[in-house]
Amino acid sequence: MKTQWSYYLLLCLVIACSTKDTKHNVSNSTEFFFKSSDKDSIIANIDLSEQETKKYAKQFTITASKSTEIPLVHGYHIVGLEYYPSYYGEIIVSKGDKISIELNDGMLSFFKTNEDKKVKINTIQQQIIFDSLGYQNLQKQTQLFLETKINNQTRKNNDALSLLQHYLKYFDDVFKNIEKSYKSDEYKLLLIKSAKVQLYENLSKVNDQIESDTLSNFLKSKQFLNETNLNDRVLSKLFVCYNHYNLFKRPRNKSLSEKYNSDFNSFSTPLQSYFKRLVISTMINDKYDRKTIGKFIDDYEKNYGVHEDIEAMKQEIEYGIKDSKDLKLIGIDHKPETWETLIRKYRGKKIYVDFWASWCGPCISELPYSKKMKAQYQDMVFIYLALNDKEDAWRKAIVKYNLFSDSYLITNSKSAQFIFEHNISTIPRYMIINENGKIINPDAPRPSSGLLKDML
């Protein structure tokens, strides 16, 4: 009986140890360790498709002298590592890797540690540019091409075609080299896709300078801009690059309205839909008026139907809500209020108004100075109005920064004429109201400026 119990205990011990080892060996993450001073950190971004970003975290902070686990979705991932302000590089990692990062003269070096062995890892750029002399010659040719003034469109296109052929030949060699050198199909595929993105970015930079029809048509061809690439975690960078040069830089004196109506007709319907959503989003960021944005939203839904991104944009601009002359507010007690009734309530006193938001770093940094002023000028009213903020975030900030007195959330930030009449396009923003309820300084100095003492 004693022997049976001994065997049983030995079996349990083996199972327990086996289970522990399995958990240790099979990891769904990569461990990063950054060797630097305590204040340093690196921003890491892993390559995820648009759909994957809705489920998984994409960005991580690697703090110096601490181990940081970054979970991976696929077997291999491209990780972009940014060390502000001087360095950006990309490496390929796999599940279970242990990566150490060292900093020398503002440059990062990467090492993979395995059983006490440290092996240097090349960045993707270093792996793609395997023939440094050939790549340098190509870069010199590109620079010479850019420095040559080309006035004739025919000659410009012919020269662009010649440069394009050199690029394609070089990167064809790159693809062949990758096929020969790397055994893992997934790793190999990531490198080939990265080389394609590199080719696209280089030619886009050239075309931004020379505006060649030949290059323009090549860069917007289906070879690069197609639905499959849009949903690919690496090749979606082609669209990021195209959007940078053709949409966000707003080249060739074309307005966003003109781009929406004419620039995307050659693309498939799904890509037209994607680009036009991006244009409307850019209009919102550029603070186009609500009526104009509303018209483009109506046109989009008429032609492409309902989309979750458009629904979010509707909420952002308070779509369907009529313009209001007054500011609509709610207090911390959930009771509604308006600007006019609030100012009327404090008639006979000077008022210092602080337009802020829970997400606004500069606004938060001014709060200690504002509180100091409030203690100094006790006969003056200090009102805090949260602009373009979400109620739950605002309420948490009220508690965190102890702003219970005269704090309100603006509930019609996009539809209030008051915001546009006083051009409150950025925050923090401050106003001074006199004893008669009249705005005497619509853009008053910040509390930290030291300029308010004489003014008040």
C-alpha angles and dihedrals in degrees: 000000000000090000091052091052090049091054090046093052091046091051092051090050092051092049092048092050092046091052092049092050092049092054091048096050099043107065127167093201144059120236118222126193120187115202106208144095119312094254095056126097140169128218111225124196122187122207110257132160119244091258093048092053088064090061106030138043114257105185129054137175117229107204120205118261092010132100112243122195115208113192117224129211099195134038092258130025137185109231119197112209120199123190108186125265108354113033143054125166140156128220133178116238135178135207113289095020120142111211125189119196123205127192122216124168092338093309126111124225122195129212133182114216120207124167092340092311118122118207122184116239121214119221118245089254090056091049094048094048093058094148101054094179093051092047093048090052090051091050091049091050090050092050091048089049091052093048092052110090109230116191102163112080093211092052090043091055093045092051091045089052091052091050090046091054091052090051094049092048092050095048091045085061089048092054092049091050092051091050090054099041107046125061101192111084094208093049091045092050093052090053093048091050091048090051089052091052090048091052091049095048093049094050091045090056090051093048091049087064103040104028095217118184088212094056093039092057092044093051094050094044123119089253087078110012108055136124094257092055092045090060095041117105093225106026092050083081086075088068092046089055094045091049092050095056100031104035116015096042087050094213131190096029094285120147123221089250091057091047092051092052101041117012103073105042093107093059128087118268095259091051092046087053092050095049094045092051087053091051092052090048089051090051089056092049090048089052099242111178116273096244092057093047090046091056092053091047089052090050091048094051091045092056104029107021131226120341130178092232091054090049089054090050090052090057090046094057096034090244114206094018115119119239114265125205093209131059113252113215142180124203130218087266089060091245116139119244138170134217093244096051091044093053091044090054091060097042109147095038133083114247130207110200121202117197106198144139137217091243095050112101096192089049092054092047090057095054097085090053091047091052090049090053091047091056090047097048102042094162089061126082120232115201123189116204118186111215126199091355134138116244097233093048091045093052092050090050091050089058095041095051097032097239098150095133118083096343120149139172118227106228098186101047093145101039101041113107088205090072093053096040090057094037095234095175098141136034148254090056128163136198135188119215121194128224091272094057094255122137104240097171116025093181105035124178120272119262090247094053097082089222097105099074096077092037094055 
